Each structure stands twice: as C-alpha cells, then as structure tokens.
C-alpha cells in the first residue's frame, strides 16, 4: 500500500474521531432517511443512546426540518421535545452534502437552554428596569455608559442611543455639579469599599438643573475586580430639595427664630440648591417702603441702600414687582430702564440680572418681594421658577405668621381699647423702674378709677363707656411727662408710673389730672362731666416690692373715693384700714352667697337670619343692703381672689337651669341659656358629673346649657381642664369662648378643642361700621368660626348699623342693648312676649295680609 493510499484510508477515521469529540451534537442522515452517524454530543442533546438510533428513521429526532420535502437548508433556534417528554432549547443547523451521487444531510445541534434562560432573565430585568420610576445608569470602569433605562430617558431627555457610549460625567455634569463628591465615591468603590450615595446637581439635555440622589455601586467578577458601575438616580427636586425649604421655615418658626434670621437661612439654603443665584427677601411695609429681611450674599452697604426706598413703577425689579404685584425680570441691569437710577451698586459687585417676584398675603396685599440676582445677563431656568414658587408661599406664610404673632403679643401686653400697656405689661414696667431707681430717689405709682363709670354704661350703653375711656386716656397722656408711663388695668382703672418723682411731684401730677378732667367730655351730641379718684404710693418710702406698692396705691385710691371722689390721696399707714374694709367686703360676699342674695339677669341672644331668639346669657348681679349694687367687675375678681368663684359658678348654673325649667313649664320656648364660668371651675374634674346631675334634677336636655369660658381656660397647659372640657362636650353641653380675640389666642389649639361657639368681644363693636381695624378682626373671627363649624355670637350690639354689618359678615347671633339689657326674669318674660308679637306683626306685614284678612286669620286661629 502506498503512502497516498494510507492517507486516504486514515482520513475517515480521523474525521470520525474529531466529530466524536465535538461539543455539538452531529447527526448524519443518508438518502434513505436513516441515521448513519450519531455522536456523543447528539446523545446528550436528545438523551438517546446511539445504539438505539443508528440505522433508524430520522423521524425519531422529531425535527420538522428533516421531514420537509424537499429538505432545504435550515438554521434556527427551536424548542426540542425529546423522546422522554423533556424539552430543551436547541440551536439547529441543517446542511446537505452530495458524494458519489448520494446526498447526505448533516444536522448540527447545540443546547442553548442556559443561554435562552439567561436572555429571558435579561429581558425581564430590562422590562423591570424600564418600569421603575428611578433612572438606571450602568457604565464601564472608564465611566462610559453601557446601559440606561426608560426612566433615565424621561428624566434627562436622552435616548438610549444618545446616551450609550458617552462618558457619564460629560453627559450629566454641568457648571455647578459637585464632581469631587462623585469621584471620591467611585475611587472608594475601586479600592474595594462599599456602595454609597451622593446628592448632586445634574443637568438634562436642555441644560435645566435637576437635583438627584445617586446611589452608586460596583459590579465585580469572581476575583473581586470591578467590571461595571451601577447608579440608581432619584429626582429629589421636589421630595427633598424643595421640601427642605419648607422644613427650614417650619422649624425656624417653631423655634421662635426672628424673621430676619429666618429670611437669611432661607436665602442661604436657596443658594445651596441653586448655586448660580444670589437670593434676596425684602419686606414691604404698610406705607409701601422696602426693608431688607434676608440677603446674606449681598454686601451690607447695598442692603442698607435699599432700606426705606419707596416702591414704584420704575424702582428696579423689586420695587416695580411690589408696585404692580407681578413678577418683574430684568435680564440686563445695564440697559433695563427700570434699573437706571439704581444699577451702579449691583453692577459694581458683579450682578447683571435680577428677577423679582411679589410675596402676597392672603388678602392680596404685597408684603414682600423675593428676588434672584444673576452674575450674567439671563432669564431664570425652570428649576429657579420652581424654587421661587415654593419660596413665595413659604415667605408669605412666615411673614404673615410673624405679623400675626407680633399683633397677638401686642394685644397680650396692651389694652385693645386704648392701646395702653395692660396689667401684665405694667408689672414689667414697674419692676424695671424700681430696679433702675437710684439710691435716694423715688418711684411714684398712681392708681386712677373713674367716678360713677357704671352709670355711663348702664344709661348710655357700653359704646359710650368705651368712648369715654378712650378720651380719658388721651387726656391722661397730656398730663404726664415723656418719661412717665400710663397703663390700663381693666374696666375704668388706670395706672400712672412716675419715675424719679417724690411725694410732692406725684401729688402735683395727680392735682393736674383732677383739674384737667374737670372740663366736660363730648360723647356724640352729649356733654358729660367726668372725674376720677386717684391714689398714690411711693417706692421705697411705702413699700419695696411691687405687689405691696400696688396694693397701697389701690388703698389710697379707695380712700380718695371715700373722701368724696374727684380728688387724690397719698398712701399713709392709716390706710391699712382699707385692707380691713376689703376683708369686710369679702365677708359680705360670702354672706350673700350663703343667704342667696346673688341674682341672675338674662340678656337675649337673637339669630341674625330670622330675628328669632337663639338663647339667653345669664349674668350674675349683687345688691347688698348696705353696699348697694356691687359691680360684677368688682365682686367677680374679688371672688376669684378669695376662692369663692367656683361656688358662684356652680350656683349660676343651677339657678339658670332652674329658671329655664320654670320657663319651659310655662310654655316659653327658650332654646338655651349661657352661663359664665371661671377657668378655676374647669380644673375640677367632677364638673361634668355635677352638670349632669343638675340637668337631670331639672329635667333639661344637655343642649339647653351653654358654658362660656375665657381664652385663659384653654390656653393654660392644664391637662385636667382639657379633660373636663372634653367630658362636658361628650355630655352634650355646649362650650363658648367668651371675648374671643382679646387674649393670647391660639388658633391651632382652638381647632382641636370641643368648642361650639365663639363670641366676638363687645370692644370690637364700637364703630365697626367705620373702623376698618375692628371690622377686620370681626371678619376674621366670623371666618374662623365658620371654618371650624362653630356658631359666632356678636356681643355689645347697640345700633342697627352694627347689627347690619354683622349680618352681612355672616355672624350667626347678636346680643346687646339694641334688643335689651340684662333683665330680671319677669321683665325678660314680658320682653320675650313683646318680641314674639313684633316678629309676628313683621311676618304678617311681609305676607301683605290686609287688616280684614288679618282679623279673619286671628279668629280662625
């Protein structure tokens, strides 16, 4: 045999050995459709032994491509069903070879089940990735992008084709992106560190800023080498960055931070999340003058130059925005005509553009402007507009709240009628004067009480009494020096603090006041004579502590009244007898309570909608055989001081319920009775139970009783008082806030208390039809009541004009001298019958019933 023959004979064996070692399954089918070759790879794929296959029809392979006629070339991935019923995914390739006039078909098969499963999983991962609302970004170790999801496209505006292949930092970073923070985190991951997150300012395809939180991790191979970086990007513009502004403002307000510091903090935070702006907040006062509130990045001399500038149609961006109440954009301060008189200073510090937005109060007033300055001529971005939208609302809230708190604080320390310091503020002023008094000097304290003031209220009404007190305060101011201080304790009692005055100097002032009050006062068309009794005490001659000093001045004033009024007295040791008299008055009050000498008077409350009676208010009165009529303004505070007020309150409830039961048995339809209780009553945890017992005793429903409380009852942090109020409300008895708005009101607490009714204090009724301030406060109380679902009652209504104003505001109920004063039960019964008759006549008149018809109606009734 030749060498060439050997080669020819060995070649098939070599080829068969090669086919046997191939990873793929190889099957040869002859022209008779019989399997002539079936290698080891084919055995694995079809899960068949070659002995069971060779020589058999190729149908056993379940390949449709071999069954076609004619058989064509084929290449595809199919689901292969094996003889045992199992399935795999296989890549099949079919070819034909002709040799010696005979055609053989060769099948190449490869098991791709694992690859198919992997592709399915990858497809699912892509689908899940595209469904998430967070942007997904994958890069290689050089930070070239290899994958982005649909959320990335939505957030940044780049398609996957535009993003993939580009460097991440070049695509998303901009002028103010913190590249160092990202680079530091990437380096940590390359060094084997754990994943981390960083907040950064990114930029979208249009160059708009987007704050994102990037959570970055590394994909590593089995050896721990970093192969890819994975970043999950969340848009935190709304959820964190803008919310951080809200949290900053709310936290500062809760901590009672001054408004200027709040404004500075706000501006600093804005400049952190928008690094390309310089932020400013200006306050606009009631006179239309600008005052800087916040602008920490602006030079102090520039802020000072703005202070006191009047707003106007061509006063830069801020002054113009405040004037028109609309945003104003100056893209170039150099050329903008509104900036020409003011451009020098901002241009000198590198500011080239300014966008200002007015900050408005709820009533539409412009109370501030919020401005962005830019270092190049430009307009605001969408991100800047979103910031300003948030800051304008937050700024309005902060400024309005601070204004409201300042007004409440003013009301807390100043008398609402006269504007004078009240009792709380007077104590502070007196303490300060005593502490500052030099050795050898004196501080004089004068107490003044108007003579016969009750007569004015009873005959002319409370409006006339209030006007008298206002004119009195004006006259007193004219009689004291610039260093002296005038205050009102309440009612008709005033205090004059005279620093650096000895007895002689204080008596000169008192005598001057008595002389000045001798001239009559004009109240409308009337002229009234007025006088006052004045008592004076001296520090340190008479006392060295404030309480004793005030008691002694009060004792001296009482002696002036005893001396015939319209005079003054200087305290002396003999006046200690006043204390004894006070004790005698307390004893008389105790006796009056024990012997039933206190009585109740009833003032009607009228519904605004139809004039029908809403209820009555029960008011305590005391007539003593020796003392005569003792004013509630005198015996109620006295009762509080000596511990009798709780007893009087419970007596008032019982007596009012007894009277209501009597009226109802007599057929008088009176919906409810209101009784005033002291805050002390609400500290008693048994109050609700006692009320329940009284109502049951007189067979009255709980809603027939309304308890009036002052703001002090719920402003105190007394757990017992709050529990008692809740128990009373659960019982069904109503709670009404008396004199609402005159104290240190807390709307946030009011909204969570079981209050059914608000009463507008009578002090707001004076000139409500002409006084914008009183009208605004009354309007606010009505709106608060309406918003909280409460009934609003206006007290002290004395004129039809006042009633009409309250009706137009939507005030539900009114009471006052317009309808009736506080009446004894019998007098009230007569009044009620006449009122009902008058209402009936008015109804007949509205129905336009002729007299004859009216008589017929009456007879038929």
Secondary structure by P-SEA (a helix, b strand, c coil): ccaaaaaaaaaaaaaaaaaaacccbbbbbccccccccccaaaaaaacccccccccccccccccccccccccccccccccccccccbbbbbbbbbbbbbcccbbbbbbbbbbaaaaaaaaaaaaaaaaaaaaccbbbbbbccccccccccaaaaaaccccccccccccccccccccccaaaaaaaaaaaaaaccccbbbbbbbbcccbbbbbbbcbbbbbbcccccccbbbbbbbbcccccaaaaaaaaaaaaaaacccaaaaaaaaaaaaaaacccbbbbbbbbcccbbbbbcccccccaaaaaaaccccccccccaaaaaaaccbbbbcccccccccccccaaaaaaacccbbbbbbbbcccccccccccccccccccccaaaaaaaaaaaaaaaaaaaaaaaaaaaaaaaccccccccccaaaaaaaaaaaaaacccccbbbbbbbbbcaaaaaaaaccaaaaaaaaaaaaaaaaaaccccbbbbbccccbbbbbbccccaaaaaaaaaaaaaaacbbbbcccbbbbbbbbbbbbbcccccccaaaaaaaaaaaaaaaaaacccccccccccccaaaaaaaaaaaaaaaaaaacccbbbbbbbbbcccccccbbbbbbbbbbccccccccccaaaaaaaacaaaaaaaaaaaaaaaaaaaaaaacccccbbbbbbccccccccaaaaaaaaaaaaaccccccbbbbbcccccccccaaaaaaaaaaaaacbbbbbcccccccccaaaaaacccccccccccccccccccaaaaaaaaaaaaaaaaabbbbbbcccccaaaaaaaaaacccccccccccccccaaaaaaaaaaaaaaaaaaaaaaacccaaaaaaaaaac
